[in-house]
């Protein structure tokens, strides 16, 4: 007949988890970590897209303010001189940049666009 193992009589060396139990816990933790990483990645992408959209709105608002002050839009159709003119008029700060926007375009008549 089989005898039951009395764990109260075992010493600390003989108590513990089996290798299978440890592997199951490690696999579960790995799956949870993967789910969290992908969830956070989606949140980060949404944040970058929102920041880009807000920058485009800020620059368009600054263009309208520039027009209200000078009765003309910044000259040219190149983005960099337009941003320099807005910065010189103190309508945008140096923190406003278009590094997150792709395909930024300025048409010279107060319309700035970028693909976020």
C-alpha positions as CSV (number, residue, x, y, z in Angstrom):
1,X,0.0,0.0,0.0
2,X,1.2,3.5,-0.7
3,X,2.1,5.8,2.1
4,X,1.2,9.4,2.0
5,X,4.1,11.9,2.2
6,X,3.8,14.1,5.2
7,X,5.2,17.4,4.3
8,X,5.3,18.6,7.8
9,X,8.0,16.1,8.5
10,X,10.1,17.1,5.5
11,X,12.9,19.6,6.0
12,X,13.2,22.8,4.0
13,X,15.5,21.3,1.4
14,X,12.9,18.7,0.3
15,X,10.1,21.2,0.1
16,X,9.7,23.4,-3.0
17,X,8.3,23.7,-6.4
18,X,8.8,21.2,-9.2
19,X,10.5,22.2,-12.5
20,X,7.2,21.9,-14.3
21,X,5.4,24.2,-11.9
22,X,8.2,26.8,-12.3
23,X,8.1,26.5,-16.1
24,X,4.3,27.0,-16.2
25,X,4.6,30.2,-14.1
26,X,7.4,31.5,-16.3
27,X,5.3,30.9,-19.5
28,X,2.3,32.7,-18.0
29,X,4.4,35.7,-17.0
30,X,5.9,35.8,-20.5
31,X,2.5,35.8,-22.1
32,X,1.3,38.6,-19.7
33,X,4.4,40.6,-20.5
34,X,3.9,40.3,-24.3
35,X,0.3,41.5,-23.9
36,X,1.3,44.5,-21.9
37,X,4.1,45.5,-24.4
38,X,1.7,45.4,-27.3
39,X,-0.9,47.4,-25.4
40,X,1.5,50.1,-24.4
41,X,2.9,50.3,-28.0
42,X,-0.6,51.1,-29.3
43,X,-1.0,53.8,-26.7
44,X,2.3,55.4,-27.7
45,X,1.4,55.5,-31.4
46,X,-1.9,57.2,-30.6
47,X,0.0,59.8,-28.5
48,X,2.4,60.6,-31.3
49,X,-0.4,60.9,-33.8
50,X,-2.3,63.2,-31.5
51,X,0.8,65.3,-30.8
52,X,1.4,65.7,-34.5
53,X,-2.2,66.7,-35.2
54,X,-2.0,69.3,-32.4
55,X,1.2,70.7,-33.9
56,X,-0.4,71.1,-37.3
57,X,-3.4,73.0,-35.7
58,X,-1.0,75.2,-33.7
59,X,1.0,76.2,-36.8
60,X,-2.2,76.9,-38.7
61,X,-3.5,79.1,-35.8
62,X,-0.1,80.9,-35.7
63,X,-0.4,81.5,-39.5
64,X,-3.8,83.1,-39.0
65,X,-2.4,85.2,-36.1
66,X,0.5,86.3,-38.4
67,X,-1.9,87.3,-41.0
68,X,-4.0,89.3,-38.5
69,X,-0.8,91.1,-37.4
70,X,0.8,91.8,-40.7
71,X,-2.1,91.5,-43.2
72,X,0.0,89.0,-45.1
73,X,1.1,85.4,-44.8
74,X,4.7,84.4,-44.5
75,X,6.3,84.5,-47.9
76,X,7.3,81.5,-50.0
77,X,6.1,77.9,-50.1
78,X,8.9,76.3,-48.1
79,X,8.1,75.1,-44.6
80,X,11.4,76.1,-42.9
81,X,11.2,79.9,-43.7
82,X,7.5,79.9,-42.7
83,X,8.3,78.4,-39.3
84,X,11.2,80.9,-38.9
85,X,8.9,83.8,-39.6
86,X,6.3,82.5,-37.1
87,X,9.1,82.0,-34.6
88,X,10.4,85.5,-35.2
89,X,6.9,86.9,-34.6
90,X,6.8,85.0,-31.4
91,X,3.7,83.1,-32.5
92,X,5.2,79.7,-31.9
93,X,7.9,78.5,-29.5
94,X,11.0,76.5,-30.3
95,X,9.2,73.5,-28.8
96,X,6.9,73.4,-31.8
97,X,8.6,71.3,-34.3
98,X,7.5,69.2,-37.2
99,X,9.8,66.3,-36.7
100,X,6.9,64.0,-36.1
101,X,5.1,65.1,-39.2
102,X,5.8,63.6,-42.6
103,X,5.2,65.4,-45.9
104,X,4.8,68.9,-44.4
105,X,3.7,71.4,-46.9
106,X,3.0,75.1,-46.9
107,X,1.2,76.7,-49.9
108,X,2.0,80.4,-49.1
109,X,-1.6,81.4,-48.6
110,X,-1.9,80.3,-44.9
111,X,-2.5,76.6,-45.4
112,X,-0.1,74.3,-43.6
113,X,-0.6,70.5,-43.8
114,X,1.3,67.5,-42.8
115,X,0.7,63.8,-42.8
116,X,0.7,62.5,-39.2
